[in-house]
Amino acid sequence: MPEQNAIDRIKQLEHERDKLFDTAKKEALARVETAVAELNSLGFSYMLEDRTSRAPRKARAKRKSTHQMKNRPCPICKFKTSPPHDARKHRFTQGKKKRPYTSKELADLGLKKV
């Protein structure tokens, strides 16, 4: 039975810890709300927001882009490819001036001239 007492004691300590965190959070929140109210009374417009319900920053950053690739010739290459590409694809070309892709470069990138 000593094991059961240890488990009960751990549960009790976790419960006490949760209560202490709640108390500390309420006290800190009260101080922050007072400070925000003071700033607002000075003519500023501040608002306190609880961001715990929002998706983490990394998850928001992984959203798919809404940019649609247009089915037209690349402005740099002056020809269409399959799958289509545009000037953004030339972002990492060697040299300072962007130039059309060679046949070998197209093959390496998995593009075919249409």
Buried (B, 14 or more C-beta within 10 A) or exposed (E): EEEEEEEEEEEEEEEEEEEEEEEEEEEEEEEEEEEBEEEEEEEEEEEEEEEEEEEEEEEEEEEEEEEEEEEEBBEBBEEBBEEBBBEEBBEEBEEEEBEEBEEEEBEEEEBEEE
